[in-house]
């Protein structure tokens, strides 16, 4: 007897992730399954490529991504070592956020809370290198705007720079895990007429407060920047009104 199609389990969508991201996922699964701990040595690039049946270039890209997230360290001539384990809770949260309707206010509200705290901590902890990175992001964003672009690259660099300047690894990890959803929110905002120049001015006010070592003012400027952006999108009908 033929089964009713409505009773069948839904088919799993085709995985459209880049190959290196799939390799990165498999490495993290390997770390979890084998309960590897910080300080443990992973397989070599060649061994990983053989195990996963992929080219070494894909393995190198995956390792680079894991290094950027602070999970592994490459010791030349020695091997690849685990620095910290992945956090499945954060990764599940990130996946859920990316699948959420991107006009949902919860994403913006979460961003406001996290980034305002990052700005506050940055005003306390930012190093000279952190400040230089934020200034570089401003220069990049201004050049992009002058070239007729929305300034997305400089904007992304600025917000990531403020997060790193907080020197709080949990806040940094949370924002990195949400980066796909946050990139889409920035794109929605910066493609509005006049918004790139306004965001650039807002960023300047945030950097000034961080450089002046004024935590409350830095947090207030970041929150004002993100809240006014959210309100404008709601007014334009590009974002849902929160219940």
N, C-alpha and C positions, 0 to 999 in steps of 0.2 A: 504494500500500500504506500502510495507516495505521500510524503509528509507535507502538511500545509506550510507554505513558505513563511507564513507569519510566525510559525513555531520555531523556525531556524534561527540560530544565533547570528547576529549581524557580522558581516565580513569585516576584517581588520583593514583599515585604510592603508594604502601603499605608503611606505616610509620614504619621504622625500628629503630627508636630512642629507647634507653633504657627507661623503664617505668618511672624512676625518672625524665628524661628530659621531658617526656610528661607531668608529673605532674607539673614540673617547668613552662612549657609553659602555662598550664591552670591557674596557680596562677598569672602569669603575665597578662593573658587575664582578669582575675577577677579584678586585680588592675586597669587595663585600663578602663574596662567597668564601674566599680563603681567609677571611678575617685578618688581613694584613694590618700591621700597626705602623705608626710613624717610626721611621728609621729602617724599615724593611726594604730590601732591594727587589726591584721588579726584574722581569726578563729584559734582555737586550733588545734593541730595535729590530735586529735580524730575527731573533726568536719570536718576537711579537708579530712581525710581518708573516712569518711562517705559520704561526698558530691561527692567525685571523685570515690568512690567505689574501692578503692585500699587499700593495707596494710599500716600500719603506718610507716613501714620501708622505703617504697618508698617516703612517705611524708617527712620523716626525711632526706633522701638523697637529695630531691629537695630543702629543706630548707637550707641544708648545702651548696649546689651549689649557692643558692641565697645569702647566707651569704658571700661566697667567693668573690662574685661580688659586695659586698657592698650594696646590695639592702635591706636586712632585718637584724634585730637584734633580737636575742632570749634572753629574760629576764626570767631567771629561776624563776618559781613560779608566773610569771606575764603574759607572752604570747609572741607572735611574732609581732614585730612592723616594719612598713615600714620605711626605712631610705631614699631611693630615688626611684623615678619612673624609669621604664625601658625606654630606648630610642629606639623607633621603627625604627628610621632612621639607627642607628648603627646596629641593628639586621638585617634589610633588607640588609644592605651592607654586613654583615657577611655571610648571606645566599647566596647572589649572588656570593661572592668570592669562597665559598666552591663548588658551582656548576660550576664555571668557569674552563676551562681547566687549570690544575695546571702547565702546562709548559708555561703559558702566562707571559710575562715579567712584566706586570702591577703589579702583586702580589709582585714580588721582588723589583720593583721600589718603591712601597708603603712602604714595609718593610724597605728599606734603609732610606727613609725620616723620618719615625717615630722613628726608633731605634737610628739613629744618634742624633736626638734631645733628646731622652731619655738619652743617654750617656752624652751629654753636660750638661743637667740639673742634672744628677746624680753626676757629678764632683763638682757641686755647693751645692747640697742639701743632698747627701747621709749621713746617720747616721752611727755610729759604727756598729749597728745591720745590716744595709744594706750591709756594707762592709763584715761583717762576713758571711752573706748569700751568697754573690758572691764568697768568698773564699771556702765556703762549696760546692758550685756548681762545682768549679774547682776540688776539691778533689774527688767528686762523678764522674765527667766525666773522670778523669784520671784513677780511679779504674775500671770504665766500659771498657775503652780502653784496660787496662792491662789484663782484663778478656776476651779480644777478641771481645767485643761488639763495636758498633758504637759510643757510648757515647751520645745517644739521650736524656736520662733522665737528665744527667748533663747539656747538651746543652740547653734543654728547661728550666731548672731551672735557668741557667745563664741569658738567655735573659729576662725571666720573672723578675728576680731579678733586672736587670738594669732598666727595665720599672718601677718597684715599687720604686726604688731609685730616680727616677725623681720627685716623689711626685706631679705629675701632673695627676689628676684623669681622665681627658679627654683622654690623651695619653694612660694611663693604660687601660681604658675602650675600646678604639679602638683596642688595641692589644689583649685584652682578647676576644673581639668579633670576631677577625680574627684567633683565636688560631688553629682551625682545618686546615685552609689553610696554616698557618705558620708551623705547625707541619709537614705537608706533604712536604713543601719546605725544611725543615731541614733534613727530612728523605732522600729526593732525593740527597742532598748534602753529608751528612755524610756516605752514603753507597758507596761513591767513594773511591777507594784505596788511602790511604795517607791523606785523608781529615780530619779524626778525630784528628790526631796529629797536623795538621796545624791549625785547629780551636782552639785547646787547647792553642797553642802559641799566636794566635790572641786574645783570651780571656784574657790571662795574660797581654798583652799590654794594653788592654782596662781597666782592673782593675787597673793597675799601674797608668794610667792617671787619673782615678777617684780618687784613693787614694791621688795622688799628687795635687789634686784640680786644674787640668788643663782642663777646659771645651772644648776649641777648639781642643786640642789634643785627648781628649776622643771621641769627635764626629768624628774626622778624622780617628781614629783607628777603630771605629765601622763601618764607611762608607767604609773604605778600606777593612775590613773583608768581608762585605756583597757584595761589588762590585766585588772583585776578585773571590769570590765564584760564583757569577752570571756569570761572564765572562768565568770561567772554564766550567760551565754547558753548556753555549752556544757553546763553542768550541767543547765539547763532543757530541753535538747534543741532549742534554737532556732538553734544554730550547730554546724556539723560540727567534729569533733575533727581537728586537723591531723595529717597522717601523720608 
